[in-house]
Amino acid sequence: QVQLVESGGGLVQAGGSLNLSCAASGRIFSAYTMAWFRQPPGKEREFVAAIMWSGRSTSYADSVKGRFSISRDNAKNTAYLQMNSLKPEDTAVYYCAVRMRLFSDSAAEYDYWGQGTQVTVSS
């Protein structure tokens, strides 16, 4: 069992920044994918970003490219999502997820999920 603990959400003005973190604990080994998804109010969950074990391969949704940056610290089993130039459209519950195989942008293929952290961007 793997537990994911998220932090860093909050309320910001448009154009501001937030840094989300996700710490993984439990029975987990190093070679896994960590990802961020988000679910806006009244909408379906959508892929945001993912990072592979080495940290050298990343993937981003088109809507966040150039604004968000995902990273990881394998010694701490922690992933981060640096969010800059935030827009009201970024308002959502953000979820951290872990997949014990290769990369996927499908929420259904991830094995573990955090509780979610609210990000609200006001205009």
URQUI-V790984 format. One record per residue. N is the residue number from 1. RES is the residue in one small letter. PSI is psi in whole degrees, -180 to 180 (* if undefined). NEAR is the number of other C-alpha atoms within 8 Angstrom. D_LAST is the distance of its C-alpha to the last C-alpha in Angstrom with 1 decimal. Layout:
n=N res=RES psi=PSI near=NEAR d_last=D_LAST
n=N res=RES psi=PSI near=NEAR d_last=D_LAST
This chain:
n=1 res=q psi=136 near=5 d_last=40.0
n=2 res=v psi=135 near=9 d_last=36.8
n=3 res=q psi=134 near=10 d_last=34.1
n=4 res=l psi=126 near=14 d_last=30.6
n=5 res=v psi=119 near=9 d_last=28.7
n=6 res=e psi=154 near=14 d_last=25.0
n=7 res=s psi=164 near=8 d_last=22.9
n=8 res=g psi=-7 near=9 d_last=19.8
n=9 res=g psi=169 near=10 d_last=17.0
n=10 res=g psi=-167 near=9 d_last=14.4
n=11 res=l psi=127 near=8 d_last=11.0
n=12 res=v psi=159 near=11 d_last=9.0
n=13 res=q psi=155 near=9 d_last=6.1
n=14 res=a psi=137 near=11 d_last=5.3
n=15 res=g psi=-11 near=8 d_last=8.9
n=16 res=g psi=-175 near=9 d_last=10.5
n=17 res=s psi=153 near=10 d_last=13.5
n=18 res=l psi=151 near=11 d_last=15.5
n=19 res=n psi=111 near=10 d_last=19.1
n=20 res=l psi=147 near=12 d_last=20.5
n=21 res=s psi=154 near=11 d_last=24.3
n=22 res=c psi=112 near=13 d_last=26.8
n=23 res=a psi=126 near=11 d_last=30.4
n=24 res=a psi=138 near=11 d_last=33.1
n=25 res=s psi=165 near=9 d_last=36.4
n=26 res=g psi=-159 near=7 d_last=39.5
n=27 res=r psi=93 near=6 d_last=41.9
n=28 res=i psi=143 near=7 d_last=40.2
n=29 res=f psi=174 near=5 d_last=41.6
n=30 res=s psi=-32 near=7 d_last=40.0
n=31 res=a psi=83 near=8 d_last=40.0
n=32 res=y psi=163 near=12 d_last=36.9
n=33 res=t psi=136 near=14 d_last=33.6
n=34 res=m psi=143 near=12 d_last=30.3
n=35 res=a psi=163 near=12 d_last=27.1
n=36 res=w psi=134 near=13 d_last=23.6
n=37 res=f psi=165 near=14 d_last=22.4
n=38 res=r psi=154 near=12 d_last=19.3
n=39 res=q psi=102 near=11 d_last=19.1
n=40 res=p psi=160 near=11 d_last=15.9
n=41 res=p psi=129 near=5 d_last=16.4
n=42 res=g psi=8 near=4 d_last=19.3
n=43 res=k psi=171 near=6 d_last=19.9
n=44 res=e psi=158 near=6 d_last=22.6
n=45 res=r psi=139 near=9 d_last=22.7
n=46 res=e psi=151 near=8 d_last=22.2
n=47 res=f psi=140 near=12 d_last=23.4
n=48 res=v psi=-57 near=11 d_last=21.3
n=49 res=a psi=156 near=13 d_last=23.9
n=50 res=a psi=154 near=14 d_last=27.5
n=51 res=i psi=135 near=16 d_last=30.0
n=52 res=m psi=176 near=14 d_last=33.8
n=53 res=w psi=-47 near=10 d_last=36.4
n=54 res=s psi=-20 near=5 d_last=37.2
n=55 res=g psi=-5 near=9 d_last=33.6
n=56 res=r psi=-13 near=7 d_last=34.4
n=57 res=s psi=122 near=7 d_last=33.2
n=58 res=t psi=161 near=10 d_last=29.6
n=59 res=s psi=142 near=7 d_last=27.7
n=60 res=y psi=147 near=10 d_last=24.1
n=61 res=a psi=148 near=9 d_last=22.3
n=62 res=d psi=-33 near=5 d_last=21.6
n=63 res=s psi=-18 near=4 d_last=17.9
n=64 res=v psi=-3 near=9 d_last=17.7
n=65 res=k psi=135 near=8 d_last=20.6
n=66 res=g psi=-12 near=5 d_last=20.2
n=67 res=r psi=-36 near=9 d_last=17.2
n=68 res=f psi=151 near=10 d_last=18.7
n=69 res=s psi=125 near=9 d_last=22.2
n=70 res=i psi=143 near=12 d_last=24.6
n=71 res=s psi=170 near=9 d_last=27.6
n=72 res=r psi=153 near=10 d_last=30.3
n=73 res=d psi=101 near=8 d_last=33.0
n=74 res=n psi=-30 near=8 d_last=36.0
n=75 res=a psi=-28 near=5 d_last=37.9
n=76 res=k psi=-1 near=7 d_last=35.3
n=77 res=n psi=47 near=11 d_last=34.5
n=78 res=t psi=136 near=12 d_last=30.8
n=79 res=a psi=154 near=13 d_last=28.0
n=80 res=y psi=151 near=11 d_last=24.7
n=81 res=l psi=105 near=12 d_last=21.5
n=82 res=q psi=120 near=11 d_last=19.7
n=83 res=m psi=118 near=12 d_last=16.1
n=84 res=n psi=163 near=10 d_last=14.7
n=85 res=s psi=49 near=9 d_last=12.0
n=86 res=l psi=145 near=13 d_last=9.9
n=87 res=k psi=156 near=11 d_last=7.7
n=88 res=p psi=-30 near=10 d_last=6.3
n=89 res=e psi=-15 near=5 d_last=9.9
n=90 res=d psi=-7 near=10 d_last=11.3
n=91 res=t psi=124 near=11 d_last=10.8
n=92 res=a psi=169 near=11 d_last=14.5
n=93 res=v psi=124 near=11 d_last=17.7
n=94 res=y psi=131 near=12 d_last=19.1
n=95 res=y psi=136 near=13 d_last=22.9
n=96 res=c psi=144 near=15 d_last=25.5
n=97 res=a psi=153 near=14 d_last=28.7
n=98 res=v psi=135 near=12 d_last=32.1
n=99 res=r psi=129 near=14 d_last=34.6
n=100 res=m psi=23 near=9 d_last=38.2
n=101 res=r psi=-160 near=7 d_last=38.9
n=102 res=l psi=175 near=8 d_last=37.6
n=103 res=f psi=143 near=9 d_last=34.1
n=104 res=s psi=147 near=8 d_last=32.5
n=105 res=d psi=13 near=6 d_last=29.1
n=106 res=s psi=123 near=7 d_last=30.2
n=107 res=a psi=-33 near=10 d_last=29.1
n=108 res=a psi=-19 near=4 d_last=32.4
n=109 res=e psi=5 near=7 d_last=34.3
n=110 res=y psi=145 near=12 d_last=32.9
n=111 res=d psi=-33 near=8 d_last=35.1
n=112 res=y psi=148 near=10 d_last=33.1
n=113 res=w psi=146 near=11 d_last=29.6
n=114 res=g psi=179 near=12 d_last=27.7
n=115 res=q psi=-15 near=9 d_last=26.3
n=116 res=g psi=145 near=9 d_last=22.6
n=117 res=t psi=134 near=12 d_last=19.8
n=118 res=q psi=130 near=10 d_last=16.4
n=119 res=v psi=122 near=13 d_last=13.4
n=120 res=t psi=126 near=11 d_last=10.0
n=121 res=v psi=118 near=14 d_last=6.8
n=122 res=s psi=152 near=9 d_last=3.8
n=123 res=s psi=* near=6 d_last=0.0
